[in-house]
């Protein structure tokens, strides 16, 4: 395929569609909230209008994002999370007067404070995404302008090492435990590997680390378009098969599973056209209602039967505990004050064993559960809660603006790559989908996977920016 044909295909349908944006706005900001409010005609808690405002902001921004002329994967997933977890979910929970079973008896006198944190975070995100236009998408980008190309020798070495670690992981955990329930697999991994930090890092390496290697292999093959390379093809097939064996719908966390599957599809060119990006984004909203709860069927046992639940029931489950945890954060800060970065320090130094640092801060979700004396501790801690418990209102405002700026820059980089070769960047094929887990939290839980992905990406790409070596461009 010539570069001219590739550019033509990747840039087709890249015009804003006001009609689509209007339809999505009416659906997300009109039909959905109205339907949910009609199903809960007697609101229990008075703060629910603030949840409606949060829903309208997030729904409108989501519609704006997917109806534009570029594929903003990072921004799309960000507003997908905010709309569902910090908009519709609290709207339903406040109108029903029901708290998620994992976070019972939250102090609803902090509802206004919690929803104000959410709205402030939303507005800061929007301001940040428009604050600086230096990283706008560049028209006419070609493979010649791409930076940090894959370093083929280091990539193959890394893939071989990760395959070796995968084999070690399978032996230590047991092949039969890889497809066991998530609890049973976690128990087998803890017993087979031992140290918690080693277990966490090794698991991250053989799942999301291996995903980075596979995506880099696929992307390198697409960009170079060299003559037949049987060894490279075999390496892609082998590493992909091992990855899909390790990351499966039964024994893998849902967000990791979604990141792997969507990352592979992105590397294969599913977002080549803007039209595909738009339809996948719309479908993601429905998938979060239907697929997200179903994937939790095998958390405790492989004999359970998957069952569909109506949206109102789904939005009131423990999966959507993000708002309740923001309420718990507002309560804690009101009584104990902000931690001034202490919780963040635990995230940055996640790799330090607790045996060497007994006072190491606990995961924020677990920390809040302990403060509330909950029996169940594996709770989320959404990013607004992390920002608020660390630095208060300043943290929410500044953190939201900085995140908005970062998302704009990453989306621009991926869009430039999409227009040049038909796929996002290596990280742009993976991190946007993992971003939902980062936003949902806790950060300490997500830090190891993110650090491993960034390290593998850094190692398998060139140290210095250089021209992409495409045979097409050299002819």
C-alpha positions in Angstrom: 0.0 0.0 0.0 1.4 3.4 -0.9 1.8 6.2 1.6 -0.7 8.3 -0.5 -3.3 5.6 -0.2 -2.6 5.1 3.5 -3.0 8.8 4.2 -6.2 9.0 2.2 -7.8 6.1 4.0 -6.8 7.3 7.5 -8.0 10.8 7.0 -11.4 10.0 5.5 -14.5 11.1 7.4 -12.4 13.5 9.4 -14.8 16.3 9.5 -16.9 17.4 12.5 -20.4 16.1 12.6 -22.8 18.4 14.4 -25.6 16.0 13.8 -23.9 13.2 15.6 -22.9 15.4 18.5 -26.5 16.6 18.8 -27.9 13.1 18.9 -25.3 12.0 21.5 -26.0 15.0 23.6 -29.7 14.4 23.5 -29.1 10.7 24.5 -26.6 11.3 27.3 -27.9 14.5 28.7 -31.6 14.2 27.9 -32.9 10.7 27.4 -30.7 8.8 29.9 -31.0 11.1 32.9 -34.7 11.6 32.3 -35.3 7.9 32.1 -33.4 7.3 35.3 -35.2 10.1 37.1 -38.5 8.8 36.0 -37.6 5.3 37.3 -36.8 6.9 40.7 -39.7 9.4 41.1 -39.1 10.1 44.8 -35.6 11.3 45.4 -34.3 10.6 48.9 -31.3 12.9 49.2 -31.5 16.6 48.3 -28.1 16.9 46.7 -29.1 14.9 43.6 -29.4 18.1 41.3 -25.6 18.5 41.7 -25.2 14.9 40.4 -27.4 15.9 37.5 -25.2 18.9 36.7 -22.1 16.6 36.8 -23.9 14.2 34.4 -24.7 17.0 32.0 -21.2 18.4 32.0 -19.7 14.9 31.4 -22.2 13.9 28.8 -21.9 17.1 26.8 -18.1 16.9 26.8 -18.2 13.2 25.8 -20.4 14.1 22.9 -18.1 17.0 21.9 -15.1 14.7 22.0 -16.4 11.9 19.8 -18.0 14.2 17.2 -14.9 16.2 16.4 -12.5 15.7 13.5 -9.9 13.7 15.4 -9.7 10.5 17.5 -9.3 11.7 21.1 -8.9 8.3 22.7 -7.6 9.6 26.0 -10.2 12.2 26.4 -13.0 9.9 25.3 -12.2 7.3 28.0 -11.8 10.0 30.6 -15.3 11.4 30.0 -16.7 7.9 29.7 -15.5 7.2 33.2 -16.7 10.6 34.6 -20.1 10.3 33.0 -20.9 6.8 34.3 -19.0 6.7 37.6 -19.3 10.3 38.8 -22.4 11.4 37.0 -25.1 8.7 36.4 -24.1 6.5 39.3 -24.4 9.2 42.1 -27.6 10.5 40.4 -29.2 7.1 40.8 -27.8 6.3 44.2 -28.9 9.7 45.7 -32.4 9.5 44.2 -32.8 5.9 45.4 -31.2 6.6 48.8 -29.1 3.4 48.5 -25.4 3.2 49.0 -23.3 0.5 47.3 -23.1 -2.6 49.4 -19.3 -2.3 49.6 -19.5 1.2 51.0 -22.5 1.3 53.3 -23.8 4.1 55.5 -21.8 6.9 53.9 -22.3 10.3 55.6 -24.7 12.1 53.2 -24.2 15.4 55.0 -21.0 15.5 52.8 -22.9 15.0 49.5 -22.7 18.7 48.5 -18.9 18.7 49.2 -18.4 15.5 47.3 -20.3 16.6 44.3 -18.6 20.0 44.4 -15.3 18.1 44.2 -16.5 16.2 41.2 -17.8 19.3 39.3 -14.6 21.2 40.1 -12.6 18.3 38.7 -14.7 18.3 35.5 -14.3 22.0 35.0 -10.5 21.8 35.6 -10.2 19.1 33.1 -12.0 21.1 30.4 -9.9 24.2 31.2 -6.7 22.2 31.1 -7.6 20.7 27.7 -8.0 24.2 26.2 -5.3 25.9 28.2 -2.4 25.5 25.8 -2.7 24.9 22.1 1.0 24.3 21.4 0.3 20.5 21.1 -2.4 20.8 18.4 -2.6 18.1 15.8 -0.3 18.7 12.9 -1.7 18.5 9.4 0.1 16.4 6.9 2.1 14.3 9.3 4.1 11.5 7.7 6.1 8.6 9.0 9.2 10.8 8.5 8.1 13.0 11.3 7.5 10.3 13.9 9.7 10.1 16.9 11.0 7.3 19.1 10.8 4.5 16.6 11.0 0.9 17.7 14.5 -0.5 18.3 14.2 -3.9 16.7 17.0 -5.7 18.6 15.9 -4.5 22.0 12.3 -5.2 21.2 13.0 -8.8 20.3 15.3 -9.3 23.3 12.6 -7.8 25.6 9.9 -10.0 24.1 12.1 -13.1 24.6 12.7 -12.2 28.3 9.0 -11.5 28.9 8.1 -14.9 27.3 10.6 -16.5 29.6 9.1 -14.7 32.6 5.6 -15.8 31.4 6.7 -19.4 31.4 8.1 -19.0 34.9 4.8 -17.4 36.0 2.7 -20.2 34.5 4.8 -22.8 36.2 4.8 -21.1 39.6 1.1 -20.3 39.6 0.0 -23.5 37.8 -1.5 -23.7 34.3 -4.9 -24.7 35.7 -5.0 -21.7 38.0 -4.5 -19.2 35.1 -8.1 -19.9 34.1 -9.5 -20.3 37.6 -11.6 -17.6 39.3 -9.8 -14.3 40.0 -9.7 -15.0 43.8 -8.3 -18.5 43.3 -5.8 -17.3 40.8 -4.7 -14.6 43.1 -4.3 -17.0 45.9 -2.3 -19.4 43.7 0.0 -16.5 42.6 0.5 -15.4 46.2 1.5 -18.9 47.3 3.6 -19.7 44.2 5.5 -16.4 44.0 5.6 -15.3 47.6 6.7 -11.7 48.1 3.8 -9.3 47.4 5.9 -6.7 45.6 7.6 -9.4 43.4 4.2 -10.9 42.7 2.8 -7.5 41.7 5.7 -6.6 39.4 6.0 -10.0 37.8 2.2 -10.1 37.1 2.5 -6.6 35.5 5.4 -7.7 33.4 3.8 -10.8 31.9 0.4 -9.1 31.2 0.6 -5.4 30.4 4.4 -5.4 29.9 4.0 -8.2 27.3 1.1 -6.3 25.8 3.5 -3.4 25.1 5.9 -5.7 23.4 3.2 -7.3 21.2 1.8 -3.9 20.2 5.4 -2.7 19.4 6.0 -5.8 17.3 2.8 -5.3 15.3 3.5 -1.6 14.9 7.1 -2.1 13.8 6.0 -4.5 11.2 3.3 -2.1 9.9 5.6 0.9 9.8 8.6 -0.8 8.2 6.6 -3.0 5.7 9.7 -5.0 5.0 10.0 -8.2 3.0 8.6 -11.4 4.5 10.0 -12.0 8.0 9.0 -15.5 9.2 10.9 -15.1 12.5 9.1 -11.8 13.3 5.7 -13.3 12.4 6.3 -16.3 14.6 7.3 -14.0 17.5 4.1 -12.0 17.1 1.9 -15.1 17.0 3.7 -16.8 19.9 3.8 -13.7 22.2 0.2 -12.9 21.3 -1.0 -16.4 22.1 0.8 -16.4 25.5 -0.7 -13.0 26.3 -4.2 -14.1 25.5 -3.7 -17.2 27.6 -2.5 -15.2 30.6 -5.1 -12.4 30.2 -8.4 -14.2 29.9 -12.1 -13.4 30.8 -12.1 -15.9 33.8 -9.0 -15.1 35.9 -8.0 -11.6 34.9 -9.2 -8.3 36.3 -11.8 -6.6 34.1 -9.8 -3.4 33.4 -6.7 -5.4 32.5 -8.7 -7.6 30.2 -10.3 -4.6 28.4 -6.9 -2.9 28.1 -5.3 -5.9 26.5 -8.2 -6.6 24.0 -8.7 -3.0 23.0 -4.9 -2.4 22.9 -4.5 -5.3 20.4 -7.4 -4.0 18.3 -6.0 -0.5 18.2 -2.6 -1.9 17.1 -4.3 -3.8 14.3 -5.9 -0.6 13.0 -9.4 -0.6 14.3 -9.2 3.2 14.9 -7.9 3.9 11.4 -11.0 5.8 10.5 -12.7 8.5 12.6 -16.0 6.9 11.9 -14.9 3.7 13.6 -13.6 5.7 16.6 -17.0 7.3 17.0 -19.0 4.1 16.8 -16.7 2.3 19.2 -17.0 5.2 21.6 -20.7 5.1 21.5 -20.7 1.3 22.0 -18.4 1.6 25.0 -21.2 3.4 27.0 -23.5 0.5 26.5 -20.8 -2.1 27.0 -20.0 -0.6 30.5 -23.6 -1.2 31.5 -23.8 -4.7 30.1 -20.3 -6.3 29.9 -18.7 -4.6 32.9 -20.9 -6.3 35.5 -21.0 -9.6 33.7 -17.2 -9.9 33.7 -17.3 -9.9 37.5 -19.2 -13.2 37.4 -16.1 -15.4 37.9 -14.5 -13.3 40.6 -15.1 -16.0 43.2 -16.1 -19.1 41.3 -16.1 -20.5 37.7 -19.5 -22.2 38.3 -21.5 -19.0 38.5 -24.0 -18.0 35.9 -23.7 -14.7 34.1 -26.8 -12.5 34.6 -27.9 -9.2 33.0 -29.0 -6.4 35.3 -31.0 -3.3 34.5 -29.0 -0.1 34.5 -30.5 1.2 37.7 -29.4 -2.0 39.6 -26.0 -1.9 37.9 -25.4 1.7 38.9 -26.1 1.0 42.5 -23.6 -1.9 42.9 -20.2 -1.9 44.4 -18.7 -1.6 40.9 -19.8 2.1 41.1 -18.5 2.9 44.6 -16.5 5.9 43.3 -18.9 8.6 44.5 -19.3 7.0 47.9 -15.5 7.0 48.2 -15.4 10.7 47.4 -17.9 11.2 50.2 -15.7 9.2 52.5 -12.8 11.3 51.5 -14.6 14.6 52.2 -15.6 13.2 55.6 -12.0 12.2 56.4 -10.5 15.5 55.3 -13.1 17.4 57.2 -12.1 15.6 60.4 -8.4 14.8 59.9 -7.2 17.3 57.3 -5.4 16.6 54.1 -2.3 14.4 54.1 -0.2 16.8 52.1 1.1 14.3 49.7 1.6 11.4 52.1 -0.8 9.1 50.1 0.9 10.2 46.9 4.3 9.3 48.3 3.1 5.7 48.7 2.2 5.6 45.0 5.5 7.0 43.8 7.4 4.5 46.0 5.1 1.6 45.4 8.1 -0.7 44.7 9.5 -0.4 48.2 8.6 -3.5 50.2 6.5 -2.8 53.3 9.0 -4.8 55.3 11.6 -2.1 54.6 9.1 0.7 55.1 6.6 -0.3 57.9 5.1 3.2 57.8 4.4 3.0 54.0 1.0 4.6 53.3 -1.8 2.2 52.5 -3.6 2.2 49.3 -6.1 5.1 49.5 -9.1 2.8 48.9 -8.0 0.5 51.7 -7.1 3.4 53.9 -10.6 4.9 53.6 -12.2 1.5 54.2 -10.2 1.1 57.4 -11.2 4.6 58.5 -14.8 3.7 58.0 -14.3 0.3 59.6 -15.7 -1.5 56.5 -15.4 -5.3 56.4 -14.5 -5.1 52.7 -11.3 -3.2 51.9 -10.7 -3.6 48.2 -12.4 -0.4 47.3 -11.7 2.2 44.6 -10.4 5.7 45.2 -11.1 7.9 42.1 -8.6 10.5 41.1 -10.6 13.4 42.5 -10.6 11.7 45.9 -6.8 11.1 45.6 -6.2 14.7 44.7 -8.5 16.0 47.5 -7.0 13.8 50.3 -3.5 14.7 49.3 -3.8 18.5 48.6 -7.4 19.6 49.2 -9.2 21.9 46.8 -5.9 23.2 45.3 -5.1 19.6 44.4 -8.4 19.1 42.6 -8.1 22.3 40.6 -4.4 22.1 39.7 -4.4 18.3 39.2 -7.4 18.5 36.9 -5.9 21.3 34.8 -2.6 19.4 34.5 -4.4 16.2 33.6 -6.4 18.0 30.9 -3.2 19.5 29.4 -1.5 16.1 29.4 -4.5 14.4 27.8 -4.6 17.0 25.0 -0.9 16.4 24.3 -1.2 12.6 24.3 -4.2 12.7 22.1 -2.4 15.0 19.6 0.6 12.7 19.5 -1.6 9.6 18.8 -3.7 11.4 16.2 -0.5 12.4 14.3 0.5 8.8 14.4 -2.9 7.6 13.3 -2.9 10.0 10.3 0.6 8.8 9.3 0.4 5.0 9.7 -3.2 4.1 10.6 -2.6 3.3 14.3 -2.0 5.2 17.5 1.4 5.3 19.1 2.5 2.3 21.1 1.3 3.8 24.4 -1.6 5.5 22.6 -2.9 2.0 21.7 -2.8 0.9 25.4 -2.8 3.6 28.0 -6.2 5.3 27.0 -8.0 2.1 28.0 -6.0 1.6 31.1 -6.7 5.2 32.0 -10.1 4.2 33.3 -8.5 2.1 36.0 -6.1 5.1 36.8 -9.2 7.3 37.1 -11.1 4.9 39.2 -8.2 4.1 41.4 -6.7 3.5 43.7 -3.5 4.9 42.3 -1.4 2.6 44.3 -3.1 -0.4 42.8 -2.6 0.9 39.3 0.9 2.3 39.7 2.8 -1.0 39.2 1.1 -1.8 35.9 1.6 1.8 34.6 5.3 1.8 35.6 5.9 -1.5 33.9 4.2 -0.3 30.7 6.2 2.9 30.6 9.5 1.1 31.3 9.0 -1.5 28.6 8.0 1.2 26.1 11.1 3.3 27.0 13.4 0.3 26.6 12.1 -1.0 23.3 12.1 2.4 21.6 15.0 4.5 20.5 16.6 6.7 23.1 16.8 9.7 20.8 14.2 11.1 18.5 14.9 9.9 15.0 13.3 9.5 11.5 11.1 6.5 11.1 12.8 4.1 8.8 10.0 3.3 6.4 11.0 1.6 3.1 8.1 3.4 1.4 9.6 6.8 2.2 13.0 5.8 1.1 12.0 4.8 -2.4 
